[in-house]
Amino acid sequence: METGACTHYPAAVMDKLAALYQVPVEELLDEYNLFLYKGQARQIIALREKLGLSRTAFARQFGLSERSLRAWESGEKVISKGCWEKYFRKLAGVLQ
């Protein structure tokens, strides 16, 4: 983690580190890992629903594979940092 070789930080590990250093876990996470920590599936679904789009329509509008979107929404697959930056980083502000 310290060298940047790892892009995805497991929530359980981050919770333990936050407890060890007695800081809020949010202080230890970059934007991408905070997105994952807060629940990628819940956030992607909330964003899609806020935009009023079905999974198929959302995938088409953003040039995503519907299969990938389904895997992200079900939690089967962790979204890569590159995909998160390309498709969701800017859109995440819609939820706030």
mmCIF file as gemmi writes it, N, C-alpha and C atoms, coordinates in Angstrom:
data_model
loop_
_atom_site.group_PDB
_atom_site.id
_atom_site.type_symbol
_atom_site.label_atom_id
_atom_site.label_alt_id
_atom_site.label_comp_id
_atom_site.label_asym_id
_atom_site.label_entity_id
_atom_site.label_seq_id
_atom_site.pdbx_PDB_ins_code
_atom_site.Cartn_x
_atom_site.Cartn_y
_atom_site.Cartn_z
_atom_site.occupancy
_atom_site.B_iso_or_equiv
_atom_site.pdbx_formal_charge
_atom_site.auth_seq_id
_atom_site.auth_asym_id
_atom_site.pdbx_PDB_model_num
ATOM 1 N N . MET Axp A 1 ? 0.815 -1.188 0 1 0 ? 1 A 1
ATOM 2 C CA . MET Axp A 1 ? 0 0 0 1 0 ? 1 A 1
ATOM 3 C C . MET Axp A 1 ? 0.863 1.259 0 1 0 ? 1 A 1
ATOM 4 N N . GLU Axp A 2 ? 1.897 1.251 0.785 1 0 ? 2 A 1
ATOM 5 C CA . GLU Axp A 2 ? 2.743 2.432 0.893 1 0 ? 2 A 1
ATOM 6 C C . GLU Axp A 2 ? 3.505 2.728 -0.389 1 0 ? 2 A 1
ATOM 7 N N . THR Axp A 3 ? 3.819 1.706 -1.168 1 0 ? 3 A 1
ATOM 8 C CA . THR Axp A 3 ? 4.585 1.918 -2.395 1 0 ? 3 A 1
ATOM 9 C C . THR Axp A 3 ? 3.686 2.195 -3.596 1 0 ? 3 A 1
ATOM 10 N N . GLY Axp A 4 ? 2.38 2.033 -3.436 1 0 ? 4 A 1
ATOM 11 C CA . GLY Axp A 4 ? 1.451 2.254 -4.532 1 0 ? 4 A 1
ATOM 12 C C . GLY Axp A 4 ? 1.251 1.048 -5.421 1 0 ? 4 A 1
ATOM 13 N N . ALA Axp A 5 ? 1.831 -0.088 -5.055 1 0 ? 5 A 1
ATOM 14 C CA . ALA Axp A 5 ? 1.692 -1.303 -5.86 1 0 ? 5 A 1
ATOM 15 C C . ALA Axp A 5 ? 0.281 -1.871 -5.78 1 0 ? 5 A 1
ATOM 16 N N . CYS Axp A 6 ? -0.431 -1.525 -4.747 1 0 ? 6 A 1
ATOM 17 C CA . CYS Axp A 6 ? -1.793 -2.013 -4.535 1 0 ? 6 A 1
ATOM 18 C C . CYS Axp A 6 ? -2.756 -0.848 -4.779 1 0 ? 6 A 1
ATOM 19 N N . THR Axp A 7 ? -3.756 -1.042 -5.644 1 0 ? 7 A 1
ATOM 20 C CA . THR Axp A 7 ? -4.699 0.048 -5.896 1 0 ? 7 A 1
ATOM 21 C C . THR Axp A 7 ? -5.984 -0.094 -5.086 1 0 ? 7 A 1
ATOM 22 N N . HIS Axp A 8 ? -6.318 -1.308 -4.705 1 0 ? 8 A 1
ATOM 23 C CA . HIS Axp A 8 ? -7.548 -1.568 -3.95 1 0 ? 8 A 1
ATOM 24 C C . HIS Axp A 8 ? -7.188 -1.964 -2.528 1 0 ? 8 A 1
ATOM 25 N N . TYR Axp A 9 ? -7.661 -1.188 -1.565 1 0 ? 9 A 1
ATOM 26 C CA . TYR Axp A 9 ? -7.358 -1.45 -0.167 1 0 ? 9 A 1
ATOM 27 C C . TYR Axp A 9 ? -8.554 -2.129 0.485 1 0 ? 9 A 1
ATOM 28 N N . PRO Axp A 10 ? -8.409 -3.359 0.963 1 0 ? 10 A 1
ATOM 29 C CA . PRO Axp A 10 ? -9.522 -4.067 1.604 1 0 ? 10 A 1
ATOM 30 C C . PRO Axp A 10 ? -10.064 -3.294 2.81 1 0 ? 10 A 1
ATOM 31 N N . ALA Axp A 11 ? -11.379 -3.2 2.896 1 0 ? 11 A 1
ATOM 32 C CA . ALA Axp A 11 ? -12.037 -2.429 3.954 1 0 ? 11 A 1
ATOM 33 C C . ALA Axp A 11 ? -11.626 -2.898 5.348 1 0 ? 11 A 1
ATOM 34 N N . ALA Axp A 12 ? -11.549 -4.201 5.563 1 0 ? 12 A 1
ATOM 35 C CA . ALA Axp A 12 ? -11.205 -4.726 6.887 1 0 ? 12 A 1
ATOM 36 C C . ALA Axp A 12 ? -9.804 -4.288 7.312 1 0 ? 12 A 1
ATOM 37 N N . VAL Axp A 13 ? -8.884 -4.272 6.379 1 0 ? 13 A 1
ATOM 38 C CA . VAL Axp A 13 ? -7.515 -3.842 6.666 1 0 ? 13 A 1
ATOM 39 C C . VAL Axp A 13 ? -7.503 -2.35 6.997 1 0 ? 13 A 1
ATOM 40 N N . MET Axp A 14 ? -8.252 -1.581 6.234 1 0 ? 14 A 1
ATOM 41 C CA . MET Axp A 14 ? -8.284 -0.144 6.46 1 0 ? 14 A 1
ATOM 42 C C . MET Axp A 14 ? -8.946 0.195 7.792 1 0 ? 14 A 1
ATOM 43 N N . ASP Axp A 15 ? -9.962 -0.55 8.165 1 0 ? 15 A 1
ATOM 44 C CA . ASP Axp A 15 ? -10.598 -0.345 9.476 1 0 ? 15 A 1
ATOM 45 C C . ASP Axp A 15 ? -9.595 -0.592 10.6 1 0 ? 15 A 1
ATOM 46 N N . LYS Axp A 16 ? -8.795 -1.64 10.454 1 0 ? 16 A 1
ATOM 47 C CA . LYS Axp A 16 ? -7.791 -1.951 11.48 1 0 ? 16 A 1
ATOM 48 C C . LYS Axp A 16 ? -6.708 -0.884 11.552 1 0 ? 16 A 1
ATOM 49 N N . LEU Axp A 17 ? -6.274 -0.404 10.388 1 0 ? 17 A 1
ATOM 50 C CA . LEU Axp A 17 ? -5.262 0.653 10.376 1 0 ? 17 A 1
ATOM 51 C C . LEU Axp A 17 ? -5.805 1.944 10.986 1 0 ? 17 A 1
ATOM 52 N N . ALA Axp A 18 ? -7.039 2.267 10.678 1 0 ? 18 A 1
ATOM 53 C CA . ALA Axp A 18 ? -7.658 3.474 11.243 1 0 ? 18 A 1
ATOM 54 C C . ALA Axp A 18 ? -7.748 3.363 12.762 1 0 ? 18 A 1
ATOM 55 N N . ALA Axp A 19 ? -8.106 2.189 13.252 1 0 ? 19 A 1
ATOM 56 C CA . ALA Axp A 19 ? -8.187 1.978 14.702 1 0 ? 19 A 1
ATOM 57 C C . ALA Axp A 19 ? -6.797 2.075 15.329 1 0 ? 19 A 1
ATOM 58 N N . LEU Axp A 20 ? -5.808 1.486 14.677 1 0 ? 20 A 1
ATOM 59 C CA . LEU Axp A 20 ? -4.442 1.522 15.183 1 0 ? 20 A 1
ATOM 60 C C . LEU Axp A 20 ? -3.932 2.962 15.309 1 0 ? 20 A 1
ATOM 61 N N . TYR Axp A 21 ? -4.167 3.757 14.258 1 0 ? 21 A 1
ATOM 62 C CA . TYR Axp A 21 ? -3.679 5.137 14.253 1 0 ? 21 A 1
ATOM 63 C C . TYR Axp A 21 ? -4.678 6.121 14.868 1 0 ? 21 A 1
ATOM 64 N N . GLN Axp A 22 ? -5.826 5.622 15.261 1 0 ? 22 A 1
ATOM 65 C CA . GLN Axp A 22 ? -6.871 6.421 15.9 1 0 ? 22 A 1
ATOM 66 C C . GLN Axp A 22 ? -7.273 7.629 15.044 1 0 ? 22 A 1
ATOM 67 N N . VAL Axp A 23 ? -7.563 7.33 13.772 1 0 ? 23 A 1
ATOM 68 C CA . VAL Axp A 23 ? -8.029 8.356 12.835 1 0 ? 23 A 1
ATOM 69 C C . VAL Axp A 23 ? -9.25 7.806 12.095 1 0 ? 23 A 1
ATOM 70 N N . PRO Axp A 24 ? -10.082 8.675 11.576 1 0 ? 24 A 1
ATOM 71 C CA . PRO Axp A 24 ? -11.196 8.197 10.749 1 0 ? 24 A 1
ATOM 72 C C . PRO Axp A 24 ? -10.653 7.493 9.507 1 0 ? 24 A 1
ATOM 73 N N . VAL Axp A 25 ? -11.27 6.414 9.13 1 0 ? 25 A 1
ATOM 74 C CA . VAL Axp A 25 ? -10.796 5.638 7.978 1 0 ? 25 A 1
ATOM 75 C C . VAL Axp A 25 ? -10.757 6.487 6.714 1 0 ? 25 A 1
ATOM 76 N N . GLU Axp A 26 ? -11.661 7.446 6.608 1 0 ? 26 A 1
ATOM 77 C CA . GLU Axp A 26 ? -11.696 8.314 5.424 1 0 ? 26 A 1
ATOM 78 C C . GLU Axp A 26 ? -10.384 9.076 5.223 1 0 ? 26 A 1
ATOM 79 N N . GLU Axp A 27 ? -9.665 9.339 6.294 1 0 ? 27 A 1
ATOM 80 C CA . GLU Axp A 27 ? -8.392 10.051 6.18 1 0 ? 27 A 1
ATOM 81 C C . GLU Axp A 27 ? -7.301 9.189 5.537 1 0 ? 27 A 1
ATOM 82 N N . LEU Axp A 28 ? -7.496 7.895 5.513 1 0 ? 28 A 1
ATOM 83 C CA . LEU Axp A 28 ? -6.489 6.976 4.972 1 0 ? 28 A 1
ATOM 84 C C . LEU Axp A 28 ? -6.763 6.588 3.516 1 0 ? 28 A 1
ATOM 85 N N . LEU Axp A 29 ? -7.915 6.955 3 1 0 ? 29 A 1
ATOM 86 C CA . LEU Axp A 29 ? -8.325 6.483 1.681 1 0 ? 29 A 1
ATOM 87 C C . LEU Axp A 29 ? -8.3 7.574 0.626 1 0 ? 29 A 1
ATOM 88 N N . ASP Axp A 30 ? -7.871 7.201 -0.581 1 0 ? 30 A 1
ATOM 89 C CA . ASP Axp A 30 ? -7.999 8.113 -1.709 1 0 ? 30 A 1
ATOM 90 C C . ASP Axp A 30 ? -9.452 8.046 -2.203 1 0 ? 30 A 1
ATOM 91 N N . GLU Axp A 31 ? -9.809 8.852 -3.191 1 0 ? 31 A 1
ATOM 92 C CA . GLU Axp A 31 ? -11.196 8.9 -3.663 1 0 ? 31 A 1
ATOM 93 C C . GLU Axp A 31 ? -11.696 7.54 -4.157 1 0 ? 31 A 1
ATOM 94 N N . TYR Axp A 32 ? -10.861 6.841 -4.903 1 0 ? 32 A 1
ATOM 95 C CA . TYR Axp A 32 ? -11.251 5.538 -5.445 1 0 ? 32 A 1
ATOM 96 C C . TYR Axp A 32 ? -11.536 4.544 -4.329 1 0 ? 32 A 1
ATOM 97 N N . ASN Axp A 33 ? -10.635 4.435 -3.374 1 0 ? 33 A 1
ATOM 98 C CA . ASN Axp A 33 ? -10.834 3.476 -2.291 1 0 ? 33 A 1
ATOM 99 C C . ASN Axp A 33 ? -11.966 3.895 -1.361 1 0 ? 33 A 1
ATOM 100 N N . LEU Axp A 34 ? -12.231 5.17 -1.237 1 0 ? 34 A 1
ATOM 101 C CA . LEU Axp A 34 ? -13.378 5.632 -0.461 1 0 ? 34 A 1
ATOM 102 C C . LEU Axp A 34 ? -14.671 5.213 -1.156 1 0 ? 34 A 1
ATOM 103 N N . PHE Axp A 35 ? -14.68 5.294 -2.485 1 0 ? 35 A 1
ATOM 104 C CA . PHE Axp A 35 ? -15.821 4.829 -3.283 1 0 ? 35 A 1
ATOM 105 C C . PHE Axp A 35 ? -16.077 3.345 -3.015 1 0 ? 35 A 1
ATOM 106 N N . LEU Axp A 36 ? -15.013 2.555 -3.025 1 0 ? 36 A 1
ATOM 107 C CA . LEU Axp A 36 ? -15.15 1.12 -2.757 1 0 ? 36 A 1
ATOM 108 C C . LEU Axp A 36 ? -15.576 0.876 -1.316 1 0 ? 36 A 1
ATOM 109 N N . TYR Axp A 37 ? -14.974 1.605 -0.392 1 0 ? 37 A 1
ATOM 110 C CA . TYR Axp A 37 ? -15.254 1.428 1.034 1 0 ? 37 A 1
ATOM 111 C C . TYR Axp A 37 ? -16.726 1.714 1.349 1 0 ? 37 A 1
ATOM 112 N N . LYS Axp A 38 ? -17.271 2.731 0.699 1 0 ? 38 A 1
ATOM 113 C CA . LYS Axp A 38 ? -18.664 3.109 0.951 1 0 ? 38 A 1
ATOM 114 C C . LYS Axp A 38 ? -19.664 2.209 0.234 1 0 ? 38 A 1
ATOM 115 N N . GLY Axp A 39 ? -19.156 1.273 -0.553 1 0 ? 39 A 1
ATOM 116 C CA . GLY Axp A 39 ? -20.018 0.31 -1.232 1 0 ? 39 A 1
ATOM 117 C C . GLY Axp A 39 ? -20.247 0.666 -2.68 1 0 ? 39 A 1
ATOM 118 N N . GLN Axp A 40 ? -19.402 0.142 -3.54 1 0 ? 40 A 1
ATOM 119 C CA . GLN Axp A 40 ? -19.508 0.466 -4.955 1 0 ? 40 A 1
ATOM 120 C C . GLN Axp A 40 ? -20.861 0.091 -5.519 1 0 ? 40 A 1
ATOM 121 N N . ALA Axp A 41 ? -21.37 -1.074 -5.166 1 0 ? 41 A 1
ATOM 122 C CA . ALA Axp A 41 ? -22.643 -1.542 -5.727 1 0 ? 41 A 1
ATOM 123 C C . ALA Axp A 41 ? -23.77 -0.573 -5.381 1 0 ? 41 A 1
ATOM 124 N N . ARG Axp A 42 ? -23.866 -0.221 -4.112 1 0 ? 42 A 1
ATOM 125 C CA . ARG Axp A 42 ? -24.932 0.681 -3.662 1 0 ? 42 A 1
ATOM 126 C C . ARG Axp A 42 ? -24.823 2.032 -4.353 1 0 ? 42 A 1
ATOM 127 N N . GLN Axp A 43 ? -23.613 2.539 -4.499 1 0 ? 43 A 1
ATOM 128 C CA . GLN Axp A 43 ? -23.417 3.852 -5.109 1 0 ? 43 A 1
ATOM 129 C C . GLN Axp A 43 ? -23.712 3.85 -6.604 1 0 ? 43 A 1
ATOM 130 N N . ILE Axp A 44 ? -23.304 2.803 -7.296 1 0 ? 44 A 1
ATOM 131 C CA . ILE Axp A 44 ? -23.561 2.724 -8.738 1 0 ? 44 A 1
ATOM 132 C C . ILE Axp A 44 ? -25.06 2.61 -8.988 1 0 ? 44 A 1
ATOM 133 N N . ILE Axp A 45 ? -25.73 1.76 -8.213 1 0 ? 45 A 1
ATOM 134 C CA . ILE Axp A 45 ? -27.182 1.607 -8.363 1 0 ? 45 A 1
ATOM 135 C C . ILE Axp A 45 ? -27.884 2.928 -8.055 1 0 ? 45 A 1
ATOM 136 N N . ALA Axp A 46 ? -27.484 3.604 -6.976 1 0 ? 46 A 1
ATOM 137 C CA . ALA Axp A 46 ? -28.107 4.88 -6.604 1 0 ? 46 A 1
ATOM 138 C C . ALA Axp A 46 ? -27.912 5.917 -7.698 1 0 ? 46 A 1
ATOM 139 N N . LEU Axp A 47 ? -26.735 5.959 -8.282 1 0 ? 47 A 1
ATOM 140 C CA . LEU Axp A 47 ? -26.459 6.908 -9.351 1 0 ? 47 A 1
ATOM 141 C C . LEU Axp A 47 ? -27.333 6.604 -10.563 1 0 ? 47 A 1
ATOM 142 N N . ARG Axp A 48 ? -27.385 5.35 -10.95 1 0 ? 48 A 1
ATOM 143 C CA . ARG Axp A 48 ? -28.188 4.949 -12.106 1 0 ? 48 A 1
ATOM 144 C C . ARG Axp A 48 ? -29.662 5.293 -11.879 1 0 ? 48 A 1
ATOM 145 N N . GLU Axp A 49 ? -30.154 4.995 -10.673 1 0 ? 49 A 1
ATOM 146 C CA . GLU Axp A 49 ? -31.558 5.272 -10.364 1 0 ? 49 A 1
ATOM 147 C C . GLU Axp A 49 ? -31.823 6.777 -10.301 1 0 ? 49 A 1
ATOM 148 N N . LYS Axp A 50 ? -30.883 7.539 -9.785 1 0 ? 50 A 1
ATOM 149 C CA . LYS Axp A 50 ? -31.042 8.994 -9.723 1 0 ? 50 A 1
ATOM 150 C C . LYS Axp A 50 ? -31.148 9.578 -11.122 1 0 ? 50 A 1
ATOM 151 N N . LEU Axp A 51 ? -30.426 8.985 -12.057 1 0 ? 51 A 1
ATOM 152 C CA . LEU Axp A 51 ? -30.487 9.416 -13.447 1 0 ? 51 A 1
ATOM 153 C C . LEU Axp A 51 ? -31.727 8.867 -14.154 1 0 ? 51 A 1
ATOM 154 N N . GLY Axp A 52 ? -32.456 7.972 -13.478 1 0 ? 52 A 1
ATOM 155 C CA . GLY Axp A 52 ? -33.682 7.405 -14.039 1 0 ? 52 A 1
ATOM 156 C C . GLY Axp A 52 ? -33.438 6.443 -15.185 1 0 ? 52 A 1
ATOM 157 N N . LEU Axp A 53 ? -32.315 5.729 -15.128 1 0 ? 53 A 1
ATOM 158 C CA . LEU Axp A 53 ? -31.952 4.83 -16.224 1 0 ? 53 A 1
ATOM 159 C C . LEU Axp A 53 ? -31.989 3.371 -15.797 1 0 ? 53 A 1
ATOM 160 N N . SER Axp A 54 ? -32.44 2.529 -16.697 1 0 ? 54 A 1
ATOM 161 C CA . SER Axp A 54 ? -32.34 1.079 -16.479 1 0 ? 54 A 1
ATOM 162 C C . SER Axp A 54 ? -30.874 0.7 -16.617 1 0 ? 54 A 1
ATOM 163 N N . ARG Axp A 55 ? -30.555 -0.505 -16.239 1 0 ? 55 A 1
ATOM 164 C CA . ARG Axp A 55 ? -29.172 -0.971 -16.381 1 0 ? 55 A 1
ATOM 165 C C . ARG Axp A 55 ? -28.753 -0.928 -17.851 1 0 ? 55 A 1
ATOM 166 N N . THR Axp A 56 ? -29.635 -1.382 -18.724 1 0 ? 56 A 1
ATOM 167 C CA . THR Axp A 56 ? -29.329 -1.398 -20.157 1 0 ? 56 A 1
ATOM 168 C C . THR Axp A 56 ? -29.121 0.006 -20.691 1 0 ? 56 A 1
ATOM 169 N N . ALA Axp A 57 ? -30.01 0.926 -20.328 1 0 ? 57 A 1
ATOM 170 C CA . ALA Axp A 57 ? -29.905 2.307 -20.809 1 0 ? 57 A 1
ATOM 171 C C . ALA Axp A 57 ? -28.655 2.986 -20.263 1 0 ? 57 A 1
ATOM 172 N N . PHE Axp A 58 ? -28.344 2.749 -18.996 1 0 ? 58 A 1
ATOM 173 C CA . PHE Axp A 58 ? -27.146 3.328 -18.385 1 0 ? 58 A 1
ATOM 174 C C . PHE Axp A 58 ? -25.898 2.821 -19.105 1 0 ? 58 A 1
ATOM 175 N N . ALA Axp A 59 ? -25.844 1.519 -19.328 1 0 ? 59 A 1
ATOM 176 C CA . ALA Axp A 59 ? -24.686 0.93 -20.006 1 0 ? 59 A 1
ATOM 177 C C . ALA Axp A 59 ? -24.522 1.519 -21.404 1 0 ? 59 A 1
ATOM 178 N N . ARG Axp A 60 ? -25.614 1.626 -22.131 1 0 ? 60 A 1
ATOM 179 C CA . ARG Axp A 60 ? -25.547 2.191 -23.488 1 0 ? 60 A 1
ATOM 180 C C . ARG Axp A 60 ? -25.097 3.648 -23.461 1 0 ? 60 A 1
ATOM 181 N N . GLN Axp A 61 ? -25.695 4.438 -22.563 1 0 ? 61 A 1
ATOM 182 C CA . GLN Axp A 61 ? -25.394 5.867 -22.517 1 0 ? 61 A 1
ATOM 183 C C . GLN Axp A 61 ? -23.929 6.138 -22.21 1 0 ? 61 A 1
ATOM 184 N N . PHE Axp A 62 ? -23.327 5.298 -21.364 1 0 ? 62 A 1
ATOM 185 C CA . PHE Axp A 62 ? -21.945 5.538 -20.966 1 0 ? 62 A 1
ATOM 186 C C . PHE Axp A 62 ? -20.942 4.628 -21.661 1 0 ? 62 A 1
ATOM 187 N N . GLY Axp A 63 ? -21.407 3.843 -22.611 1 0 ? 63 A 1
ATOM 188 C CA . GLY Axp A 63 ? -20.502 2.987 -23.369 1 0 ? 63 A 1
ATOM 189 C C . GLY Axp A 63 ? -19.906 1.863 -22.553 1 0 ? 63 A 1
ATOM 190 N N . LEU Axp A 64 ? -20.698 1.368 -21.604 1 0 ? 64 A 1
ATOM 191 C CA . LEU Axp A 64 ? -20.26 0.272 -20.736 1 0 ? 64 A 1
ATOM 192 C C . LEU Axp A 64 ? -20.8 -1.055 -21.229 1 0 ? 64 A 1
ATOM 193 N N . SER Axp A 65 ? -20.13 -2.097 -20.864 1 0 ? 65 A 1
ATOM 194 C CA . SER Axp A 65 ? -20.653 -3.431 -21.065 1 0 ? 65 A 1
ATOM 195 C C . SER Axp A 65 ? -21.721 -3.661 -20 1 0 ? 65 A 1
ATOM 196 N N . GLU Axp A 66 ? -22.898 -4.106 -20.407 1 0 ? 66 A 1
ATOM 197 C CA . GLU Axp A 66 ? -23.95 -4.381 -19.435 1 0 ? 66 A 1
ATOM 198 C C . GLU Axp A 66 ? -23.518 -5.488 -18.474 1 0 ? 66 A 1
ATOM 199 N N . ARG Axp A 67 ? -22.734 -6.407 -18.965 1 0 ? 67 A 1
ATOM 200 C CA . ARG Axp A 67 ? -22.225 -7.492 -18.122 1 0 ? 67 A 1
ATOM 201 C C . ARG Axp A 67 ? -21.325 -6.948 -17.003 1 0 ? 67 A 1
ATOM 202 N N . SER Axp A 68 ? -20.438 -6.019 -17.347 1 0 ? 68 A 1
ATOM 203 C CA . SER Axp A 68 ? -19.573 -5.411 -16.33 1 0 ? 68 A 1
ATOM 204 C C . SER Axp A 68 ? -20.393 -4.622 -15.323 1 0 ? 68 A 1
ATOM 205 N N . LEU Axp A 69 ? -21.352 -3.853 -15.821 1 0 ? 69 A 1
ATOM 206 C CA . LEU Axp A 69 ? -22.199 -3.07 -14.93 1 0 ? 69 A 1
ATOM 207 C C . LEU Axp A 69 ? -22.948 -3.977 -13.958 1 0 ? 69 A 1
ATOM 208 N N . ARG Axp A 70 ? -23.475 -5.083 -14.459 1 0 ? 70 A 1
ATOM 209 C CA . ARG Axp A 70 ? -24.178 -6.047 -13.606 1 0 ? 70 A 1
ATOM 210 C C . ARG Axp A 70 ? -23.234 -6.618 -12.539 1 0 ? 70 A 1
ATOM 211 N N . ALA Axp A 71 ? -22.009 -6.935 -12.932 1 0 ? 71 A 1
ATOM 212 C CA . ALA Axp A 71 ? -21.028 -7.487 -11.988 1 0 ? 71 A 1
ATOM 213 C C . ALA Axp A 71 ? -20.656 -6.461 -10.918 1 0 ? 71 A 1
ATOM 214 N N . TRP Axp A 72 ? -20.535 -5.195 -11.307 1 0 ? 72 A 1
ATOM 215 C CA . TRP Axp A 72 ? -20.22 -4.152 -10.33 1 0 ? 72 A 1
ATOM 216 C C . TRP Axp A 72 ? -21.384 -3.933 -9.373 1 0 ? 72 A 1
ATOM 217 N N . GLU Axp A 73 ? -22.597 -3.923 -9.926 1 0 ? 73 A 1
ATOM 218 C CA . GLU Axp A 73 ? -23.783 -3.692 -9.097 1 0 ? 73 A 1
ATOM 219 C C . GLU Axp A 73 ? -24.09 -4.853 -8.161 1 0 ? 73 A 1
ATOM 220 N N . SER Axp A 74 ? -23.71 -6.035 -8.542 1 0 ? 74 A 1
ATOM 221 C CA . SER Axp A 74 ? -23.97 -7.201 -7.685 1 0 ? 74 A 1
ATOM 222 C C . SER Axp A 74 ? -22.829 -7.439 -6.698 1 0 ? 74 A 1
ATOM 223 N N . GLY Axp A 75 ? -21.723 -6.745 -6.884 1 0 ? 75 A 1
ATOM 224 C CA . GLY Axp A 75 ? -20.567 -6.934 -6.019 1 0 ? 75 A 1
ATOM 225 C C . GLY Axp A 75 ? -19.717 -8.129 -6.403 1 0 ? 75 A 1
ATOM 226 N N . GLU Axp A 76 ? -20.017 -8.732 -7.552 1 0 ? 76 A 1
ATOM 227 C CA . GLU Axp A 76 ? -19.221 -9.869 -8.032 1 0 ? 76 A 1
ATOM 228 C C . GLU Axp A 76 ? -17.802 -9.444 -8.377 1 0 ? 76 A 1
ATOM 229 N N . LYS Axp A 77 ? -17.672 -8.204 -8.84 1 0 ? 77 A 1
ATOM 230 C CA . LYS Axp A 77 ? -16.391 -7.73 -9.341 1 0 ? 77 A 1
ATOM 231 C C . LYS Axp A 77 ? -16.145 -6.316 -8.824 1 0 ? 77 A 1
ATOM 232 N N . VAL Axp A 78 ? -14.917 -6.056 -8.406 1 0 ? 78 A 1
ATOM 233 C CA . VAL Axp A 78 ? -14.527 -4.711 -7.98 1 0 ? 78 A 1
ATOM 234 C C . VAL Axp A 78 ? -14.186 -3.921 -9.233 1 0 ? 78 A 1
ATOM 235 N N . ILE Axp A 79 ? -14.76 -2.739 -9.334 1 0 ? 79 A 1
ATOM 236 C CA . ILE Axp A 79 ? -14.476 -1.884 -10.488 1 0 ? 79 A 1
ATOM 237 C C . ILE Axp A 79 ? -13.004 -1.473 -10.435 1 0 ? 79 A 1
ATOM 238 N N . SER Axp A 80 ? -12.353 -1.515 -11.568 1 0 ? 80 A 1
ATOM 239 C CA . SER Axp A 80 ? -10.941 -1.105 -11.608 1 0 ? 80 A 1
ATOM 240 C C . SER Axp A 80 ? -10.845 0.403 -11.427 1 0 ? 80 A 1
ATOM 241 N N . LYS Axp A 81 ? -9.693 0.845 -11.008 1 0 ? 81 A 1
ATOM 242 C CA . LYS Axp A 81 ? -9.491 2.278 -10.799 1 0 ? 81 A 1
ATOM 243 C C . LYS Axp A 81 ? -9.662 3.036 -12.117 1 0 ? 81 A 1
ATOM 244 N N . GLY Axp A 82 ? -9.171 2.454 -13.199 1 0 ? 82 A 1
ATOM 245 C CA . GLY Axp A 82 ? -9.296 3.1 -14.51 1 0 ? 82 A 1
ATOM 246 C C . GLY Axp A 82 ? -10.745 3.272 -14.933 1 0 ? 82 A 1
ATOM 247 N N . CYS Axp A 83 ? -11.55 2.235 -14.752 1 0 ? 83 A 1
ATOM 248 C CA . CYS Axp A 83 ? -12.979 2.326 -15.096 1 0 ? 83 A 1
ATOM 249 C C . CYS Axp A 83 ? -13.688 3.306 -14.176 1 0 ? 83 A 1
ATOM 250 N N . TRP Axp A 84 ? -13.356 3.283 -12.902 1 0 ? 84 A 1
ATOM 251 C CA . TRP Axp A 84 ? -13.974 4.22 -11.964 1 0 ? 84 A 1
ATOM 252 C C . TRP Axp A 84 ? -13.673 5.662 -12.39 1 0 ? 84 A 1
ATOM 253 N N . GLU Axp A 85 ? -12.399 5.917 -12.736 1 0 ? 85 A 1
ATOM 254 C CA . GLU Axp A 85 ? -12.03 7.268 -13.152 1 0 ? 85 A 1
ATOM 255 C C . GLU Axp A 85 ? -12.739 7.668 -14.435 1 0 ? 85 A 1
ATOM 256 N N . LYS Axp A 86 ? -12.861 6.749 -15.365 1 0 ? 86 A 1
ATOM 257 C CA . LYS Axp A 86 ? -13.469 7.043 -16.662 1 0 ? 86 A 1
ATOM 258 C C . LYS Axp A 86 ? -14.975 7.253 -16.567 1 0 ? 86 A 1
ATOM 259 N N . TYR Axp A 87 ? -15.663 6.42 -15.776 1 0 ? 87 A 1
ATOM 260 C CA . TYR Axp A 87 ? -17.122 6.425 -15.786 1 0 ? 87 A 1
ATOM 261 C C . TYR Axp A 87 ? -17.792 7.029 -14.56 1 0 ? 87 A 1
ATOM 262 N N . PHE Axp A 88 ? -17.187 6.941 -13.388 1 0 ? 88 A 1
ATOM 263 C CA . PHE Axp A 88 ? -17.928 7.286 -12.17 1 0 ? 88 A 1
ATOM 264 C C . PHE Axp A 88 ? -17.357 8.428 -11.348 1 0 ? 88 A 1
ATOM 265 N N . ARG Axp A 89 ? -16.113 8.735 -11.49 1 0 ? 89 A 1
ATOM 266 C CA . ARG Axp A 89 ? -15.509 9.761 -10.637 1 0 ? 89 A 1
ATOM 267 C C . ARG Axp A 89 ? -16.272 11.079 -10.722 1 0 ? 89 A 1
ATOM 268 N N . LYS Axp A 90 ? -16.494 11.563 -11.918 1 0 ? 90 A 1
ATOM 269 C CA . LYS Axp A 90 ? -17.202 12.831 -12.097 1 0 ? 90 A 1
ATOM 270 C C . LYS Axp A 90 ? -18.682 12.691 -11.748 1 0 ? 90 A 1
ATOM 271 N N . LEU Axp A 91 ? -19.263 11.564 -12.065 1 0 ? 91 A 1
ATOM 272 C CA . LEU Axp A 91 ? -20.688 11.347 -11.807 1 0 ? 91 A 1
ATOM 273 C C . LEU Axp A 91 ? -21.002 11.188 -10.323 1 0 ? 91 A 1
ATOM 274 N N . ALA Axp A 92 ? -20.017 10.776 -9.537 1 0 ? 92 A 1
ATOM 275 C CA . ALA Axp A 92 ? -20.256 10.554 -8.113 1 0 ? 92 A 1
ATOM 276 C C . ALA Axp A 92 ? -20.732 11.828 -7.428 1 0 ? 92 A 1
ATOM 277 N N . GLY Axp A 93 ? -20.352 12.98 -7.945 1 0 ? 93 A 1
ATOM 278 C CA . GLY Axp A 93 ? -20.805 14.246 -7.396 1 0 ? 93 A 1
ATOM 279 C C . GLY Axp A 93 ? -22.311 14.439 -7.496 1 0 ? 93 A 1
ATOM 280 N N . VAL Axp A 94 ? -22.944 13.736 -8.42 1 0 ? 94 A 1
ATOM 281 C CA . VAL Axp A 94 ? -24.389 13.8 -8.593 1 0 ? 94 A 1
ATOM 282 C C . VAL Axp A 94 ? -25.099 13.306 -7.34 1 0 ? 94 A 1
ATOM 283 N N . LEU Axp A 95 ? -24.481 12.365 -6.638 1 0 ? 95 A 1
ATOM 284 C CA . LEU Axp A 95 ? -25.108 11.767 -5.458 1 0 ? 95 A 1
ATOM 285 C C . LEU Axp A 95 ? -24.971 12.647 -4.221 1 0 ? 95 A 1
ATOM 286 N N . GLN Axp A 96 ? -24.075 13.59 -4.243 1 0 ? 96 A 1
ATOM 287 C CA . GLN Axp A 96 ? -23.823 14.387 -3.04 1 0 ? 96 A 1
ATOM 288 C C . GLN Axp A 96 ? -24.643 15.641 -2.976 1 0 ? 96 A 1
